[in-house]
């Protein structure tokens, strides 16, 4: 007896993951011939940066694209990283879903073990040629040169040629990928644009880029300090899925429920473990390997009832306000921006996963004032070039009212218009990407909230800068007008009345009726000197508090006169009875800074109506 | 001697594809608890429809969602398909990248062998519970009931329980998936919305839906005819990648280059194969298994130079204008739409892959007139619910000027506003999705072009309907006005002049100065009777050609008077000298139709200034 089902069953077979991605190459970012080149460079550079940072080496990366034939290029990416041992080379480069970072909760660029092998796959698909990888693991070791293809049916590497060779480099890896593609320049979505964005968020890397026409660009590093090594963390009970929890319980070597909880989870002490098990109504010394579904559910529910600390956040490696500013300043130099503000949030948590948001705004200069702002999106120091509309970063920007910060925005929603570039960087041990080829971050409420909070901080600084500038211009105009017209009126009136011209300086002061605050920032040999001057143009003595914002980094030196309060974020002086027409000066220094790291004060006042003050905003607490 | 690289190598390991997707569940559509339920139902229903159609069974599908616990549901999907043999059940449901359709070029819903196993993966992740699958492969066979989980480390099924059982059904498959999730109603992005959309493009399927509250909805089939079985095709030389071509050459059993080309490619006859090999300058009898890279390139180049037929298109299974209209009419019934137009394009090709576009527009009725139109996107009869902004369908709609068809659209770009629903269905043997979880179709120029052409056709019909309606209303108002006022004027004038009232019918005709065309469509026992009446309100005899558009299906019967031309798309009468005030009648019948399949004529005229005609548009060729 035969059934239809038996006939159908004959067609059923396993699909190799390499075949799958060969067919669905658009999923991995190889959907157009232009993107294919960018994606390949991206995958190789991501790996190079990860390898260097993991082993404490300042990255020095060469990217070269040679035109070898009609629509065919040779992509070369060479690093000074730790190298890869001979046995691993074929697996790392010619096998999808193979890698070292998937099974650990740690911030890194690559994670899936797919990217570079996908580039090799696309290379052989479009050119029929193999990829050549050369790697050396240290002084005194030989270099290995492997010529590779992927056997897509098996998803396994096939080594065509293998030799030992001499390489003067102490250590490093070089990949040579032949590739069918289209090379473009002068666009944000280009290899050049990608490397420029990469340079901004990787200020410790030097990247040399040789284009097909021989043009060489060096993206120089702006710091010699490697980012701190992100630590690996254990999963946190918040956001734990029942199925994952049961699997962990089955596989643990811990003999007791409490020791299982305290040893395999973040933020769970023995004490907390006991309290969780108690809340769940279970026996603390029961064997976790034999945990039933019912009891596992009880523990998952108890997780929600027992108050736990957030997971540790040393698994994250932010860039920092100052380094983002330096990166932006260097790469945006040609635009001569008027103002750059940056902000770094404290780490936050969603579903038990720590993450951190940093932002920056570049304003003015040669930026077009009537166009949509440019958005630079980054995840774990990697630029996100595509699917802008689908990303939580864009969502965060759209859902903020930018009009109150001086940009144009129809109805207070959507991407604002104006002479600005908005940068957002999200770091996490597990970025929730919307697709395999990391183009966009999924809509996670907590991430959107942090993005908005950080951008508000940046935007406030921008607003403060703009309104300070604006008010000063207006007040100066008024000043000029009054000091020109009043004397003329006085003179004419005196002539008519036949009386002498009266002194009018006092009158001018009365008309101005403001407190004028000026500031100047100078750079002198690693030291920023900030001077603030206050002049009282009101007709009564004034008393108030003056707050000056301090940058995220830099050591505070010589404060003069002594401040009344110094916090991480600000310094405060009490101004006691500054007399009419009196001018006083305040100053502070910042050590260990570079030129441009801090170039304008953000000043606030308290205890005086801010309407009467030019050069500072209303203090609203820190 | 030890290197850093050796330490790093120890961490390198294989990642199972199940682990990968467990971690990256958002990629497969499990990113929110609401979507997880919809996605699971979708994967099971896709499989059920594919299996039924492949084996010539009219699908009868039950979808039931039961609330079992807080935030926990049991999803049941049962079909009357051919069933699955016992040995295959675990692999089909609990192993990712395993399936029957990946290795063939044929239109189907599922292709990757990922979907339903991903649902099982998510089920066990959120509930810790196994999935139960019951399947029976025919009368006289026992049913098998398997209780399954996926061993994610190995990406292999683990059978917890297995029994033979009695099932009264002749054959079929039933899956019971426990799942953590959130059930919503009354939204387009819901299980209900998904099933309703599925019903529109699968008019041959009956779907019964039981909701958690016990509510039962039956989406009844509107046809008993199964769609034609799509045929499997060979790859076409256009769009062939070099790497794929080399692999095919290496693996072929053909002994000669020419026989390799003619036997393994679409549209390549022995004659064409010879001409390709000749153009490439190669030996026709050389062994394809030994083809060098250089020579492979020559053939790929020759492919572009030799003119080849398009690939066969019987691999596609379109729905058809009439069935789309029936589906839309049934599911949109509550909106009482004023007008529905549909269109089906001929198959087209991109990169050697055949595809076909069908569209529909629903207009008026209770649809909101001041909102964005609703877009219904489909690929191979599957609704696309997410990432609308990233899809070539949306792009095609945005890049069309809808203002000329009577919808509102700012600047002639973007999604139009108005009381309309726009449906687009793309069929292909290989839909270029932007991501694994099929949410959007990538931007392929050829597909966008076909979408626009088809929508223009639909929109023209809508426009013709709207302007016919509009003109008739205006002209009727004019008629009424004139026939009321003129007699009064005549009467008054006669009174004043003391003369009798003159006849004024002739004058009215002169003032109207138009040819009036009316049409009526009646349905009578499987037969559509369309009657067209023409009245000449001009003061001279008129001669012109009248074209009536014919629907895609339906047999043309009783044409009266005999037509002067009958084509697939239209029927044409020559109107010879219709006298002033004369009225003539034309009619035709359509057989094998249902009520609503054709409910309004689209009429065109040639040889007369269309400005003088009410009820027909200018003929612009077919």
Interface residues (C-beta under 8 A of the other chain):
Chain A: X1 X3 X4 X5 X6 X8 X9 X11 X12 X13 X14 X15 X16 X17 X19 X20 X22 X23 X24 X26 X27 X31 X51 X54 X55 X82 X83 X84 X85 X87 X88 X91 X92 X95 X97 X98 X99 X100 X101 X102 X103 X104 X112 X113 X124 X125 X126 X127 X128 X129 X135 X137 X138 X140 X141 X152 X171 X180 X241 X242 X243 X244 X245 X246 X247 X293 X296 X297 X387 X389 X390 X430 X432 X433 X434 X435 X436 X442
Chain B: X1 X3 X4 X5 X6 X8 X9 X11 X12 X13 X14 X15 X16 X17 X19 X20 X22 X23 X24 X26 X27 X31 X51 X54 X55 X82 X83 X84 X85 X87 X88 X91 X92 X95 X97 X98 X99 X100 X101 X102 X103 X104 X112 X113 X124 X125 X126 X127 X128 X129 X135 X137 X138 X140 X141 X152 X171 X180 X241 X242 X243 X244 X245 X246 X247 X293 X296 X297 X387 X389 X390 X430 X432 X433 X434 X435 X436 X442
